[in-house]
Amino acid sequence: MTGIAEDEVLHRIENNVSWITLNRPEAMNAVTWDQRERVIALLAGASADPAVRAVVVTATGKGFCAGADLRGGPAAGAGAGGERVAGDVARMIRLGAQRLITAVLDCEKPVLAAVNGTAAGIGAHLALACDLVIAAEPARFIEVFVRRGLVPDGGGAYLLPRLVGPQKAKELMFFGDAVPAAEAERLGLVNRVVPAEELEATAREWAERLAQGPTRALAMTKQLVNASLDGDRAAALAAEATAQEINMTTADANEGVASFVERRTPKYLGR
């Protein structure tokens, strides 16, 4: 990964929490090709690293993410010869925005979004794909695609109806109006709204609480919830039973049961 990408996506691990911070404040953190690839790699790394037990995605400056900035990578929809042909745009979406959103949904650790400012287009979907969302009071969410004459991509038409229902999702996508943080909380797009100066501390408190939990159980819970709206009841119940069967082989499950019997606070190790 290039040094530029490392400067534009900051990363640190503290108290078993992986902090991924978009760092192009001058561009309202519109995400480039290089940034996207680094975020995807960091999320994959979090899944594989036993020392990481929760992830926070946040940003510097006044914007969380103003959408995609394709100037840092291949031209939008252009093939190898520079001329767009049928299939180029679909391929770009599959390999780009959809991979980013999928990386969040498939991360094996709980992912928390700390939304500091405007989240528009793919930036909004990046936040909404996270398992929990904390927003600063100045934050707002915008389905900006209609303003550009575009179809929402990056999983928007998949994510939004699951959060707010189909009719409200259509309203947000048809009009492209900005949704202030307080309204986003009321709609169920975010879990909590806090003053801007409290955003990082609140995100740290939540993330470190998650990082002290039974990591594998949380991973399987995330998987069950994410899959629950895509299948039927029989499939959901079968997946639940299988997940619990696998989970009962973990050290944390044994610790949880033992601590209950012994009437003490459990100490989870993420294994």
Backbone hydrogen bonds, N-H to C=O, Kabsch-Sander energy under -0.5 kcal/mol:
donor,donor_aa,acceptor,acceptor_aa,energy
6,E,2,T,-1.8
7,D,3,G,-2.0
8,E,4,I,-2.0
9,V,5,A,-1.4
10,L,21,T,-2.5
12,R,19,W,-1.5
14,E,17,V,-2.4
17,V,14,E,-1.8
18,S,54,A,-2.7
19,W,12,R,-3.2
19,W,17,V,-0.7
20,I,18,S,-0.6
20,I,56,V,-3.2
21,T,10,L,-2.5
21,T,19,W,-0.6
22,L,20,I,-0.5
22,L,58,T,-2.6
23,N,8,E,-3.3
27,A,24,R,-1.8
28,M,25,P,-1.6
29,N,24,R,-2.6
30,A,27,A,-1.7
31,V,67,G,-2.7
36,R,32,T,-2.6
37,E,33,W,-2.2
38,R,34,D,-2.1
39,V,35,Q,-2.7
40,I,36,R,-2.5
41,A,37,E,-2.2
42,L,38,R,-2.5
43,L,39,V,-2.3
44,A,40,I,-2.2
45,G,41,A,-2.4
46,A,42,L,-2.1
47,S,43,L,-1.8
48,A,44,A,-1.6
49,D,45,G,-1.3
52,V,49,D,-1.6
53,R,16,N,-3.3
53,R,51,A,-0.6
54,A,16,N,-0.9
55,V,110,P,-2.4
56,V,18,S,-2.8
57,V,112,L,-2.8
58,T,20,I,-2.6
58,T,56,V,-0.5
60,T,22,L,-2.0
63,G,60,T,-0.5
64,F,118,T,-1.4
65,C,118,T,-2.1
66,A,28,M,-1.2
69,D,31,V,-3.3
70,L,68,A,-0.5
72,G,69,D,-0.9
73,G,70,L,-1.6
78,A,75,A,-1.7
79,G,83,E,-0.9
82,G,79,G,-1.9
88,D,85,V,-2.3
91,R,87,G,-2.2
92,M,88,D,-2.4
93,I,89,V,-2.4
94,R,90,A,-2.5
95,L,91,R,-2.7
96,G,92,M,-1.3
98,Q,93,I,-2.4
100,L,96,G,-1.9
101,I,97,A,-2.2
102,T,98,Q,-2.5
103,A,99,R,-2.1
104,V,100,L,-1.3
105,L,101,I,-2.3
106,D,102,T,-2.7
107,C,103,A,-0.6
107,C,104,V,-0.7
112,L,55,V,-3.0
113,A,132,L,-2.8
114,A,57,V,-2.6
115,V,113,A,-0.7
115,V,134,I,-2.8
116,N,114,A,-0.8
118,T,62,K,-0.9
119,A,140,R,-3.0
120,A,65,C,-2.6
120,A,118,T,-0.5
121,G,142,I,-2.5
123,G,120,A,-2.4
124,A,121,G,-0.6
125,H,121,G,-1.9
126,L,122,I,-2.3
127,A,123,G,-1.6
128,L,124,A,-2.6
129,A,125,H,-1.7
130,C,127,A,-1.3
131,D,111,V,-1.8
132,L,111,V,-1.5
134,I,113,A,-3.0
135,A,192,R,-2.7
136,A,115,V,-2.9
137,E,194,V,-1.7
139,A,136,A,-2.0
140,R,117,G,-0.6
141,F,179,V,-2.1
142,I,119,A,-2.3
143,E,177,D,-0.5
144,V,142,I,-1.7
146,V,143,E,-0.7
147,R,144,V,-1.2
148,R,144,V,-0.6
148,R,145,F,-1.7
149,G,146,V,-1.2
150,L,145,F,-2.4
156,G,153,D,-0.7
158,Y,155,G,-0.9
159,L,155,G,-2.9
160,L,156,G,-2.4
162,R,158,Y,-0.6
162,R,159,L,-0.5
163,L,159,L,-0.9
163,L,160,L,-1.3
164,V,160,L,-2.7
165,G,160,L,-0.5
165,G,161,P,-1.5
169,A,165,G,-2.1
170,K,166,P,-2.2
171,E,167,Q,-2.1
172,L,168,K,-2.4
173,M,169,A,-2.3
174,F,170,K,-3.3
175,F,171,E,-2.0
176,G,172,L,-1.6
179,V,141,F,-2.6
181,A,137,E,-0.5
181,A,139,A,-1.6
184,A,180,P,-2.6
185,E,181,A,-2.2
186,R,182,A,-1.8
187,L,183,E,-2.2
188,G,184,A,-1.0
188,G,185,E,-0.5
189,L,184,A,-2.5
190,V,184,A,-1.0
191,N,133,V,-2.6
192,R,133,V,-1.4
194,V,135,A,-2.3
198,E,195,P,-2.2
199,L,195,P,-0.5
199,L,196,A,-1.2
202,T,198,E,-2.5
203,A,199,L,-2.7
204,R,200,E,-2.5
205,E,201,A,-2.4
206,W,202,T,-2.5
207,A,203,A,-2.8
208,E,204,R,-2.8
209,R,205,E,-1.6
210,L,206,W,-2.3
211,A,207,A,-2.5
212,Q,208,E,-0.7
212,Q,209,R,-0.6
213,G,210,L,-1.8
215,T,213,G,-1.3
218,L,214,P,-2.3
219,A,215,T,-2.3
220,M,216,R,-2.2
221,T,217,A,-2.2
222,K,218,L,-2.7
223,Q,219,A,-2.0
224,L,220,M,-2.3
225,V,221,T,-2.6
226,N,222,K,-2.6
227,A,223,Q,-1.8
228,S,224,L,-1.2
229,L,225,V,-0.6
230,D,227,A,-1.6
231,G,227,A,-0.7
236,A,232,D,-2.2
237,L,233,R,-2.7
238,A,234,A,-2.2
239,A,235,A,-2.4
240,E,236,A,-2.1
241,A,237,L,-2.2
242,T,238,A,-2.2
243,A,239,A,-2.6
244,Q,240,E,-2.4
245,E,241,A,-2.1
246,I,242,T,-2.4
247,N,243,A,-2.9
248,M,244,Q,-2.1
249,T,246,I,-1.7
250,T,247,N,-2.2
251,A,271,R,-1.5
254,N,250,T,-1.6
255,E,251,A,-2.4
256,G,252,D,-2.7
257,V,253,A,-2.2
258,A,254,N,-2.5
259,S,255,E,-2.8
260,F,256,G,-1.5
261,V,257,V,-2.3
262,E,258,A,-2.6
263,R,260,F,-0.8
264,R,259,S,-2.6
268,Y,212,Q,-0.6
268,Y,266,P,-0.5
